[in-house]
Amino acid sequence: MRARADALTMLGELDLAEWFIVAKLGGAAIGPTKRGKGTTLMALADGKSGLPVGVTLASASPGEVTLAQQTLTARLVEVLPTHLGGDITYDSDGLDTALAEQAITMIAHNRRNRGQTQDGRAARQLKRRWKVERLLAWLHRYRRVVVRYEYYPENFLGFVQLACFLILLKRLLHPR
């Protein structure tokens, strides 16, 4: 899958400077939540066309902020982004400092209970966040990803990675 991502980078179809992160909750398996057990599927999408850059699977118990670093390590390409966009959940001082050590700027809207941590100009980049939502829509084309039949999380993650591979392969065969 890494070779497909590298090939798309060479064609200019993959933007490695700006990525977006999103989490999808659902599925019965790993961690307890308020509603029962659940799984969190974390996905990274590039800033140009919403192609998958990385996916990981974790328990639904910890917050999405704590899973952001794990998702970055599960990326498909070698380089790290310069900007990482996310929703209001990712507005955290701990995440900002951890990403700043890797020269990554986290762009997220400010929470109400916190002061102004980012200027409004950076938050305008979140208008392109629909691209990561499009990635989730592309993943939902595959029935094994939408309805989780697998008991073991490794098997489910394998099907999600296979779906990401097919998305990358489709873009490689039919570039825009």
N, C-alpha and C positions, 0 to 999 in steps of 0.2 A: 504494500500500500504506500510505503514511503517513496518507492520509485515512481508511482503514478503522481504523487504530490510534487515531486521534484520535476517531473516532465511538465506538469501544468504550470509550475513556476517559471520554467524556461519559456513556455509559450506566452507568458504574461497573463494567464487566466487566474492566478492565485496572488492575492495581495498579502504580503508577509509583514507589512508595516502596521496594519491595524486589524485587530481581531475583536470578535464579540463573544461573550460567554453567556450561557443560559443553562438552566436546570429544568428537567422535566420529572415531576414526581409521579409515581404510580407503580403498579406491579406488586405482587405479593412475594416477599422473600426475606429481606435481610433485617432491617431495623425497625424498632417500634416507633410509632408516631401517635398522635392524638386519635386517629381513626383506626389504628391497627398497625399492621406491618407494611413496609414500603421500601421502595428503591428509588434512588435519585440517579438519573442519567444526566451527566454533565457533558456539554458539547461546546466546542470552540469552532467558530466559523470565521472565514477570512472577510476582510472589509470590502472586497470588490464585488463578489458574486454570491457569497454565502456558502461556499464549498466547505466541507468538513476539514478541519485542521487537527482535531483531536477529540476523542470521546473517552469517557471513563464512567464507571459504575460504582456506586457507593451506597451505604446505608442511608435511609431517609432520616435518621436520628440527628446527625450533626448539621449545622447550618451550611448554606451554600458558600459562605465566606471561607470557611475552613477547608472546603474542597477545591477551592480555586487553584491553589498551588499544586495539588495532586493532578488536576486536569492539565495544567501547563506542562507537567513532566510527562504526561501521556500523549504529547503532541506527535504529529506525523512528520514534521520537518525539523531540521536542526536549529534554525534560527528562532529567536524569540521576537515577539512583536515590540514595537515602540509604544503603541497605545493598546490598551485593553478596555473595551467598553462593556458595561453591564448595567443592570437595573439598580434600583435603590437598595437592594439587598447587599450589594457589594461596597457600600459606603462604610468603610471601616479603617481606622487608623492603623491597626495591625497589618491589614492587607496592603495598605498604601506603602508602609515602610518596607514590608517584605518584597513587594514588587519594585520599589525604588532601588533596592540593592541590586536588582537584576536589570536596571535601567529601563523599566517599564512604567508607563504612566497609566494609572487606573482612572477611568472616566466613568463616573456614576453620579446620579442626582443625589443631592444632599438630603439626609433624613431631617425630619422636623425637629427632633429633640437635640440635634447637633448644630453647631454654628456653621458658618459658610466655610467649607473646606476647599471648594473649587470655584473658579470663576465661571460665569455663565457661558463664556465663549467655548470652553471645552465641552460643555454639556450639549452644545449644538450638534456634535458629532453623533450623539445618540439617536438622531433622527434616522440614521441608517441602520438602526438596530433591527429593523424588519428583516434584514438579511439572515440573521441567526434564527429568527422565527420561521423563515422560509426553509432553512435547513431542517428544522423539526417537521415541517410539512412534508419535505422530501422523504424523511425517515419514516413518516407515517404511511407512505405508499407500500411499505413492506409489512405484511401481516404479522410476521414473527416479531417485529419490533412493537407494533401497536398492541397486540394481544400477547402477553407473555405466557408461553406454554412451558418454558424451561424451568425446572426446579432450581438448578444450580446457577448461580450468578455468572460463572465463567462461561457457561454455554450461551446465556442471554447476551453477554458482552460480545461474544464471538459473532452472533447474528447481527448485532448493531454494527460491529466493525465490518462485516461483510456488506451490509447495506451502504456504509460509507464508501467502501471500495467500489461498489457498483455505481454510486453517484459520481465518484471521481473518474471512473472508467468511461461513463457515459459522456462526461464533459470532455474528456481527452479525445474520444472518438468523434464528437460533434462539437467542436469549439464554436464560440459565437463571434 
